[in-house]
Amino acid sequence: MHSMLWRSCICFALVLFGAMPAALAQKAKAQNVPELPFESVPNFLKLPPGLYLGEAMGVATNSKGHIFVYTRSANTRLFEFDPTGIFLREWGIGSYGFEFAHSVRVDPQDNVWVVDEGSNMVIKFNPAGHVVMVLGHRPEAVAGALATTNGPAPPPGKYTFSRPTDVAWDAQGNIFVSDGYGNNRVVKYDKNGRFLKQVGSEKAGSGKDQFNLPHGIAVDAKGDVYVADRTNHRMQVLDNDLNPKTIYDNIGDSWSVCVSPGPHQYLFTSNSNPNGNAPGTWDTTGEIYKMELDGTIVGKFGHPSKQLGGFQVTHMMDCRNPNEILIAEIESWRVQKLIFKTPGEPVAKTVAKPAAK
């Protein structure tokens, strides 16, 4: 009788809340990759008394070196810091589009863009902090539970998203959005926000023109598009018209992608240890790869750790300066600034090293 009741309770819970999928993590296939030594700046971000970061979801810098952090706390918030990490101000207080932070990017004109997974919106702030463009539409509260992020995904529309993840631009100002959790697609708009094209669909897939949680996106100077195809354990490269070009599948689960401005551009991607640290994931994930745009791996750095110099779920990176990387971490509620050593430069004793096996 007790066992039947127990099974009934389990079944009821699964129906009510939905079965939670098992955490996915894949060890990178790349071998004999050199370690890139770095230092992590201690106590880098200085928040005023009484103000705290929650989950650090996004980090980005503008042309002045100011740092923007999009964080999930009791409320989703967007903070600005000076280049030394001193707090300057908060953006978008009370914004209708701030619900469940996912990423922040700064375009070449220093406009600040946020991608909010909870409101299904991409919001553009000009450098003065005013909203100047909105893509997407927040689910109406009056629609009830089906309108929340836990409900069924709406049909993919030209101007509606289902838990989007990231945004990028090409030299012409065209906008690329990874519409990640619900629609598994990449959408291209012109600089005025007019729909141009999409690739992928609401149904996840593993084909060369399909995605399974496109989690990050970046565009290089030639206009090629790099998509962190996370649950497919790969990165996809598309041309500017969203036609498939190639796949990099030796880097584990590509969570985040960043392309440095150049003139010599580098590609960075994180094989992040997944949320909750499922058994065994610290042995197979956690590193970040530095690559040439053609997929050649230059080196790797980092390892899973709650201590400074290690990473606890890298969610986003800023690589405006490829020798000074900013890392936003979910489960350690922090942003780290990493300073890399140039060849021949002595390495300080505080340089982070790979975790002991």
Beta strands, then each sheet from edge to edge (+ up, - down):
strand 1: 38-40
strand 2: 55-61
strand 3: 67-72
strand 4: 76-81
strand 5: 87-91
strand 6: 101-106
strand 7: 112-116
strand 8: 121-125
strand 9: 131-136
strand 10: 166-169
strand 11: 175-179
strand 12: 185-189
strand 13: 195-200
strand 14: 214-219
strand 15: 225-229
strand 16: 234-238
strand 17: 244-248
strand 18: 254-259
strand 19: 267-271
strand 20: 288-291
strand 21: 297-301
strand 22: 314-321
strand 23: 324-329
strand 24: 334-340
sheet 1: 1+ 24- 23+ 22-
sheet 2: 2+ 3- 4+ 5-
sheet 3: 6+ 7- 8+ 9-
sheet 4: 10+ 11- 12+ 13-
sheet 5: 14+ 15- 16+ 17-
sheet 6: 18+ 19- 20+ 21-
end
